[in-house]
Every structure is written in C-alpha cells, then in structure tokens.
C-alpha cells in the first residue's frame, strides 16, 4: 500500500487501519521526525514500513518513491493520495 501524508490525522489513521488488516505500508511525508514516529506505530502493528521524505508535488521525486516502495515492499495494490496543505483563509 502507498499512502501520501501519513504522519498525522486521517492519513495516519488509514495507514494504521490498513496495517492492522495486514498491509505493509509505504508512505511519503515531508517532515522526517513525525514520519519516523508514524513508522514506529505502524511497525508496532507487526507490519513492514518504508517511508521517505518526498515532495509529492514534484513528479520526479514521487516517481522515484513509487519505484523504491515497490522494491522494498513488493507489489503495490492500493494508493491513497492523502497529502495536502491546509491554509487558513483570512
């Protein structure tokens, strides 16, 4: 499974839910410290996890990440495109 934006909120909840159901998780994040914490929680569910700091708006970085996840975790059957940035409207 690939998921973007899995360090907090809905993305993290989805990653943990899929891990509890037996999925190995590859995720892209922009903040390395919180990504490591999320990876530790996924590993605690007994699953393999591969994360990388990736700007998913950069196609080259995204493409490289997808290939790397495939190498690390095998065939990918699910992609959740969850990453986003919320900006307050003033």
N, C-alpha and C positions, 0 to 999 in steps of 0.2 A: 504494500500500500504506500502511496505517495501522498503527502499532505503538506500544503504550504501554510505557514502561520500556526504552528502547533505548540507554541510556548506558553500560551495562556488562553483563557476564555473558551469559546466554542471549539476552536481548533484543538486545543489540548484535551478537552472533554471527548472529542471524536477520536483522537489518537488513542487515548486510554480505553475507550469503549471497544475500538477495533482490536487493540492488544488483548483485552480480556476475552475476546471472541477467537483469539488465536492468530491474529495477523502480526507479521513483522512490520515495523514502521520505518519508512524513510521520510524525513521531513527537512524542509528548508526553513531557515529562520534568519533574521537579521541581527539578533542580539545573542552573542555566544554564551554569556553567563546563564541567562534564563533558558537557553536552548539545552545546555548541559543538565540543568535541573529537571527539565521536562523529560530528557532522555533517561535520566536516572529513574524517574517514576515509571516510564514505560518498561525499562529493564526489570523493575521490581515486579512487574506482571509476568515475568518469565519469557519475554519476547526479545528478539534481536532488534536493534535500532541503529540506524545510520542517519546522522544529521550533519548538515553543512550550512555554514553561513552563506546565504545566496540572496542576491537582489533579484527576485523573480520577475521584475520589470525588465531585466537585462536578458534577452533571449539566449545569448551565448552562455551566460552563467547557468541559466535554467536548463538548457540542453545538456551541458556538462554534468550537472547534478543528476538529471534523469538517468544518464548512462551509468554514472557511478553507483546510484542506488541499485540499478539492475545487476551490476557486477557484485555488489556486496550482499544483496538480499535475494537475488533471483528474479523470476518473472513477476512483473507488476500487473495486478488485476484491477486496482482501484486508484483513482486520482481524485483528491479533494482539493479544489482550488479555493482556499480559505483566506489567504493573505490579503490584507488590506490595511489602509491607514485611515483612521477617523480624524477629521479635522473639525474643530468647533466652528460653527458659523457665528460670526459676530455682526 
